[in-house]
Amino acid sequence: MTNTTLEGFYQSDVTLLTQNLTNYNAIAEQFIPEFKELKSLVQTETVLISNLNKVTDVFTAFNDAAVTVFESRKKSIEQKTSLKEKVSNLEEQADDAVTLLLDLADHRLAESKLQRAISLSEQLENQLNAIVTSSLEYSDTLSDSTAELIESEISFSLQSAQTSVNEIIAELTMNDIESIANELSESFTSIEVLLSSDQGILFHKRAQLAANQQAKAKLKAVKEFAHQANKILEKQVDLANQATLASSELVKNSVSSGNNKTIIIAIISIIIAITIARLTLISITRPLSRVNDMLNIVASGDLSRKLDESGKDEFAQLSKNCNLLIDSLRTLIESIVNRSSQLAAAAEQTSTVTAESTIAIEEQRNQVEQAASATTEMSSTAQSVLSSANDALGEIKHADDEAERVKLISGRNRHTIEQLAQEVDSAAQVINQLQQDSASIGSILDTIRGIADQTNLLALNAAIEAARPVNKVVVLPSLPMR
């Protein structure tokens, strides 16, 4: 704000001065709320708020002085503008008066009666030029002493010019040239008005100098108030630093105390957490241990035991599922045992059929040997052999029918064995699925798989025996040789 005020002090244009004043007001409007906010922040600090309240008085005086600087500078610039206008009018009026005096040289009495008037006119012209020159210097000076000196010169020149004008008017009146005399009198009166101390050049210059003096005094006051405000604010900063250090020390002590409390709370929390974790671990491991023991019992082959399903937690649900698994295993194994009994009965039946087939084959072999002997004996009689061959053909067809019947029986046995094999495969798949549910049941699955393999082997052996071809050869009766 001080710099803006200083710029306004040296400004010579009203528009630019107004812009400087606008900038100053904007800065002041920004300063006031920030200053109030600062006061609200330190409201609880007695020392800080007491020192900061001094700024309020200084700022009020500073603002009044700064506004006065702008007002004085505006007045000074306006007076300077008016002064230049009046000096310009003075030059015009002086030129008009000189023009009137030059007209005297062309008058018909110029060579006779107006000689003295023309001589006074030349003197008046010099005096008016001196007045105009002094007025120009007067309008540009900024020094009070110089202005007073120039005022004296203008006053002396004006008095001398007044004397010359009076004498010229007297000469013109005496020679009946009153029109020029009146015009000269009016023109000089205008010059006197322009140089008057009421509303003339002297008035505007004095007002300008007074405004400049007031602006200078207020600018000096602005600088002094700014210096005071800076000192107060510097002291405010020092006090704030001291308060900050005290607050930092207090915070440090509070943090240290807080750290101790935090450590104690952390230790207690850790102990509580460990206790809770221990209790939680026990509440988990004990039910799991019971489930594991039960699975070990099941793995040993005892499916008569069950877990406790009481409760509504996850372990109760797990126990219930394990019991369902044991029931499913018991049902499956009972089914496998039943199927195995049926398979054993079928295998026994197949063995009996196979034994009978073996006896029949042995009998047929003996009969074939006998037929071979009979064939040797029949070689002598072709007709007898032909007749016997026809009879043998019928017997062979009968043997083929018997062989076909045995083949059908073997096919049915094989189909039964294949069904048993498929059921055993299905049981193996179920056992494999159960193996994924619990690794502890692996031994049971291995046992079941061994039983299944033995069953497959028995079924395979039975199928191989049943698949062997049975050929029944009818032994022809011996014919007497011819």
C-alpha angles and dihedrals in degrees: 000000000000091000091049090050090049090051089051091050092057094041117115099184123076093214093052090044090054089051090052090050090050090052090048092051091048091053091046091050089051092046096051099060092041090051091049090050090051090052091050090052094054096035091115094049107085097195094046096046092046092054092043093053088065089064090061093062092042092049092050091053091042092052093048091050092046092050089049089052091055092045092048092047091049090050091047092051092047091049090049091052091049089046092055090049091051092047089050090051089048090056091051093049091047090050090050091051092048089049090055090050091050089054088063090067089063095048119114090240094050094104095047126020099013098056093105092044091052090049090051089047091059089050091048090050090056091047092050091048089052090050092050092047092049090047091054091050089044093054093051100045120099098185120099094212092049090047091053091050092049090047088056091050092048091047092050092046091047091052091049090047090049090055092048092048092050092051092046091050090049091052092047092048091048089054093045095250094131096146093065089041092054092047091049091049092050092047093050091046088056089051090052091050091050089052096044123120093229105062101343138093093290091052094050093045093050090047090050093050091046091051090049091050091049091047090050092049092047092045089054088049089049090054091048093048090046089051090050091048091049091051091049091048091047088053087047090054091050091049090046090051090050090048089047091052091049091047091047090052090048091048090047091053091045091049091049091051090044091051091055091049090046092052091050092047090047092052092048090047091051091051091048091046092050091049092049091046090050093050091045091049091050091048088054102038097048096058089041090051090053090049091048092050090050091050090051089052090049089048089055089058102260108128096166096086125088136192126243108265097186116125137047102249130103093268091056088052089048091051090049091051091048090052089050088050092051091048090049091050091048091050091046094050092047089052090049091050091050091048090048091053090051089047091050091050090049090047090050091050090048090051091053091050090048091052091050090048090052092052091048091050091050090051090049090051090054090047090050090054090050089047089053090055091047091049090057090053092048095055092094097059115051095177092054090047091049091052091045090047091056090052089046090052090061091047090049091053088051089051090050090054090051090049091050090052091052089048091054090050090050090049092054090048091050092049090051091050091049091052089050089049091051091050089049089051089051089051089051091052091050090049091050089052090051089051089062091053095056131008089203091072091061095104091054091050091049090053091048091047089052090051090049091050092051090048090051089050092051091047091048092050091048091049091050092050093046092048095059111110116249115208118186115201118194113221111227117225116254114261121211112252118242 
